Amino acid sequence: MGGGTAVAPAATPSAGGLTDNVAGLLAYITIIPSIIFLVMEPYNRNRTIRFHAFQAIFLGVAWFVVVFAASIVFGMMRLFFLMPLLELAFFILWIYMIVSTYQGKTVVLPVIGQLAQQQVGKV
């Protein structure tokens, strides 16, 4: 049997049944899974899942704050055409975080990621 691609071994599920990468991915989908992972055992004891949950929440808050502030500034400057570009940039970042987390990579975003690391350290 030649020419096939190697398949990476599956990650071991945590006590809750989800692997760290899948739970991390779900944390980025919406804020609801992030909050659930922060309060529900055994996920709230897993540092990796807690990090992704906090970073996902902080990313969502940052997205809202930046878009809100930019809409005011761009509105005053009559630069409405820049809003879709800003939204697209956040959307691409969001997709990148989902894919990277699923692949098992931990991307620490500037400022947001550092805040998430601080929250994880407060266990």
N, C-alpha and C positions, 0 to 999 in steps of 0.2 A: 504494500500500500504506500505509494510514494506521493510526494507533492502536497500533502495536507498541511494546514497551519496548526500550530500548537495552541491548545486551549489552556489558559491559565487556570490553576486550581481555584475552586470556589472558596471564598472566605468563610471562615467558621462563624455560624450564627451566634449572636450573643444569647444570654439566657431568655430574652424576650422573643426570640425567633427570627429577628431581622439581623442581617449582617451590618457591620458598622457603615459600610459604603451605601447600602440601600437606605438605612435610617437617616444618614447624612443627606442623601439625595432628597428624601421625602421632606426633610426639614426646610429645604430651599423652595419647595413647591408653593406653599403658602405659610402664613404665620401660625396656623392652627396646629399642624404636626410639630412645629418647633416648640410650641407651648406644651403640648402633650408630652414630648420627649423630656422636657425639663421638669415635669411633675410626676411622671409615671415611672415606676420601677420596672425593670432594672436599667432602663435607658438613662435615667437621671444620675446614675452612678458611673456611667461610661464617659470618660473624658473626651473621647473623639466625638461621640454623638452630641454631648453637651456643647463642645466647641462649635460644631456646625449649626446647632440650634441657635446659640447666641449670635453667631456671625450672621445667620440668615435673618434673624429679627433685626439686628442692627443695620443690615443691608437694606431691608424693607423700610425702616425708619429713615435712613439716609436718602433712599430713593424718593420718598415722599417729600422730605424737607428740601432737597435740592431742586426737585421739579417745581414745588410750590414757590420757592424763592426765585428760581429762574423765570417762572411765568410772570412774576411781578416785574422783575428787571427787564426781561425781554419785551414785556408789554409796554413798559414806559419808553423803551428805546425803539419800539415798533419793529422788533426783530422776531416776530412770531414764527417765522420759517425755521428758526433754530430749535424750537421745542421738539419737533419730531426727531431731529438728530440727537438731542440729549436723551430722549426716551429710547431711541434705538441703541445708544451706547449702554444704557442701563440694562436693556433687554439682552444684549450680547454678553454683558458681564454676568447676568443671571444664568443664561444658558451655559456659559463657560464654567460657572461654579457648580452647576448641576452635573455636567459631564465630568469635570475633574474629580468631584467627590465620588461619583460612581466608579471611576477608575482607581479609586483608592488614594488619590493625591490629596494632600491638605494644603490648600492655598490660603495663606494668611494675607488678607487685604490690608492695605495701609490704614491706620487708625482704627477702623472697624474690627479688623482681626486682632489687633492688640487689645482692644476693649474686651473682645470675646475671650481671649486668653486670660485676662485678668479675672473675668467672671468664673471661668472654669477653675482657676486656682483658688477660689474662695470657698471650696467645698467644705 
